[in-house]
Amino acid sequence: MATVELTAANFEDTVSADGIVLVDWWASWCGPCLAFAPVFEEASTDHPDVTFAKIDTEAEKELAAAAEIQSIPMLMAFRDGVLVFRQPGALPKKVLDDLLEQVRELDMDEVRASLP
């Protein structure tokens, strides 16, 4: 699946949809972001059931501020509209694949029950 570009206009609709959405917050001046980009793209072809999305923090400063992005790259995973993972830093492909498997295996009833 192709990577989707997220903006303030489509962020909420995208991350609140059913299924898994993996969001990469990045900027063109960020070396680790640029190094992680090919890993993210490769994973998007290996996991067609997941929506892969990128947010350029320079173009979407208000969205980045609202999401309290303080370090990039920042990965967020949403499942069925619930934020289930948030971590700064680039991940190796194997770790990214493992993360997606863990998100797939979550018991979402249990996750929702634990929300405040």
C-alpha positions as a LaTeX table, in Angstrom:
\begin{tabular}{lrrr}
\hline
Residue & $x$ (\AA) & $y$ (\AA) & $z$ (\AA) \\
\hline
Met1 & 0.00 & 0.00 & 0.00 \\
Ala2 & 1.25 & 3.48 & $-0.76$ \\
Thr3 & 2.10 & 5.76 & 2.12 \\
Val4 & $-0.53$ & 8.41 & 2.84 \\
Glu5 & 0.41 & 12.02 & 3.53 \\
Leu6 & $-1.42$ & 13.27 & 6.59 \\
Thr7 & $-2.38$ & 16.88 & 7.19 \\
Ala8 & $-4.58$ & 18.64 & 9.71 \\
Ala9 & $-7.45$ & 18.13 & 7.25 \\
Asn10 & $-7.28$ & 14.32 & 7.12 \\
Phe11 & $-5.46$ & 13.33 & 10.34 \\
Glu12 & $-8.47$ & 12.65 & 12.56 \\
Asp13 & $-10.43$ & 10.72 & 9.92 \\
Thr14 & $-7.39$ & 8.58 & 9.11 \\
Val15 & $-6.28$ & 7.65 & 12.64 \\
Ser16 & $-9.84$ & 7.06 & 13.88 \\
Ala17 & $-10.63$ & 4.55 & 11.13 \\
Asp18 & $-10.92$ & 0.83 & 11.79 \\
Gly19 & $-7.73$ & $-1.17$ & 11.47 \\
Ile20 & $-4.10$ & $-0.27$ & 12.08 \\
Val21 & $-2.61$ & 3.10 & 11.15 \\
Leu22 & 1.13 & 3.63 & 11.58 \\
Val23 & 2.15 & 7.30 & 11.57 \\
Asp24 & 5.70 & 8.56 & 10.97 \\
Trp25 & 6.28 & 12.17 & 12.09 \\
Trp26 & 9.32 & 13.51 & 10.23 \\
Ala27 & 11.08 & 16.55 & 8.72 \\
Ser28 & 13.30 & 16.98 & 5.67 \\
Trp29 & 16.20 & 18.32 & 7.77 \\
Cys30 & 16.17 & 15.30 & 10.13 \\
Gly31 & 18.91 & 12.80 & 9.30 \\
Pro32 & 17.43 & 9.89 & 11.29 \\
Cys33 & 14.04 & 10.61 & 9.64 \\
Leu34 & 15.59 & 10.34 & 6.18 \\
Ala35 & 17.44 & 7.15 & 7.14 \\
Phe36 & 14.20 & 5.61 & 8.46 \\
Ala37 & 12.12 & 6.52 & 5.38 \\
Pro38 & 13.18 & 3.50 & 3.25 \\
Val39 & 12.48 & 1.13 & 6.16 \\
Phe40 & 9.01 & 2.64 & 6.58 \\
Glu41 & 8.33 & 2.38 & 2.82 \\
Glu42 & 9.50 & $-1.24$ & 2.66 \\
Ala43 & 7.29 & $-2.14$ & 5.61 \\
Ser44 & 4.33 & $-0.51$ & 3.86 \\
Thr45 & 4.65 & $-3.03$ & 1.02 \\
Asp46 & 5.15 & $-5.95$ & 3.42 \\
His47 & 2.04 & $-5.11$ & 5.48 \\
Pro48 & $-0.78$ & $-4.25$ & 3.04 \\
Asp49 & $-3.36$ & $-4.52$ & 5.84 \\
Val50 & $-1.83$ & $-1.50$ & 7.62 \\
Thr51 & $-2.28$ & 2.15 & 6.65 \\
Phe52 & 1.15 & 3.80 & 6.61 \\
Ala53 & 1.06 & 7.57 & 6.96 \\
Lys54 & 3.63 & 10.34 & 7.17 \\
Ile55 & 3.35 & 13.82 & 8.64 \\
Asp56 & 5.88 & 16.49 & 7.73 \\
Thr57 & 6.29 & 18.37 & 11.00 \\
Glu58 & 7.56 & 21.47 & 9.18 \\
Ala59 & 4.46 & 21.68 & 6.96 \\
Glu60 & 2.09 & 20.70 & 9.78 \\
Lys61 & 3.47 & 22.67 & 12.74 \\
Glu62 & 0.09 & 23.13 & 14.42 \\
Leu63 & $-0.71$ & 19.42 & 14.13 \\
Ala64 & 2.73 & 18.51 & 15.50 \\
Ala65 & 2.21 & 20.90 & 18.41 \\
Ala66 & $-1.25$ & 19.49 & 19.13 \\
Ala67 & 0.25 & 15.97 & 19.18 \\
Glu68 & 3.04 & 17.19 & 21.48 \\
Ile69 & 5.78 & 16.06 & 19.09 \\
Gln70 & 9.09 & 16.99 & 20.72 \\
Ser71 & 11.42 & 14.52 & 19.02 \\
Ile72 & 11.49 & 13.10 & 15.51 \\
Pro73 & 11.21 & 10.67 & 13.98 \\
Met74 & 8.21 & 9.80 & 16.10 \\
Leu75 & 6.18 & 6.68 & 15.45 \\
Met76 & 2.58 & 6.33 & 16.52 \\
Ala77 & 0.41 & 3.27 & 16.02 \\
Phe78 & $-3.36$ & 3.52 & 16.16 \\
Arg79 & $-5.68$ & 0.54 & 16.15 \\
Asp80 & $-9.40$ & 1.04 & 15.66 \\
Gly81 & $-9.01$ & 4.71 & 16.56 \\
Val82 & $-7.01$ & 4.13 & 19.76 \\
Leu83 & $-3.39$ & 5.24 & 20.16 \\
Val84 & $-1.62$ & 2.04 & 21.23 \\
Phe85 & 2.05 & 2.95 & 20.64 \\
Arg86 & 4.07 & 6.15 & 20.68 \\
Gln87 & 7.86 & 6.25 & 20.61 \\
Pro88 & 10.54 & 8.54 & 19.21 \\
Gly89 & 13.38 & 7.14 & 17.15 \\
Ala90 & 13.91 & 5.14 & 14.00 \\
Leu91 & 13.30 & 1.41 & 14.23 \\
Pro92 & 15.12 & $-1.34$ & 12.35 \\
Lys93 & 12.88 & $-3.26$ & 9.92 \\
Lys94 & 12.74 & $-6.38$ & 12.11 \\
Val95 & 11.65 & $-4.34$ & 15.14 \\
Leu96 & 9.05 & $-2.49$ & 13.07 \\
Asp97 & 7.66 & $-5.81$ & 11.80 \\
Asp98 & 7.52 & $-7.11$ & 15.39 \\
Leu99 & 5.74 & $-3.96$ & 16.56 \\
Leu100 & 3.07 & $-4.40$ & 13.89 \\
Glu101 & 2.58 & $-8.02$ & 14.90 \\
Gln102 & 2.11 & $-6.97$ & 18.53 \\
Val103 & $-0.44$ & $-4.33$ & 17.50 \\
Arg104 & $-2.33$ & $-6.94$ & 15.45 \\
Glu105 & $-2.47$ & $-9.27$ & 18.47 \\
Leu106 & $-3.86$ & $-6.69$ & 20.90 \\
Asp107 & $-7.18$ & $-7.49$ & 22.54 \\
Met108 & $-8.90$ & $-4.19$ & 21.80 \\
Asp109 & $-11.71$ & $-4.84$ & 24.29 \\
Glu110 & $-9.04$ & $-5.11$ & 26.99 \\
Val111 & $-7.27$ & $-1.99$ & 25.69 \\
Arg112 & $-10.49$ & 0.05 & 25.71 \\
Ala113 & $-11.35$ & $-1.20$ & 29.22 \\
Ser114 & $-8.00$ & 0.10 & 30.48 \\
Leu115 & $-8.51$ & 3.61 & 29.09 \\
Pro116 & $-9.26$ & 6.37 & 31.60 \\
\hline
\end{tabular}
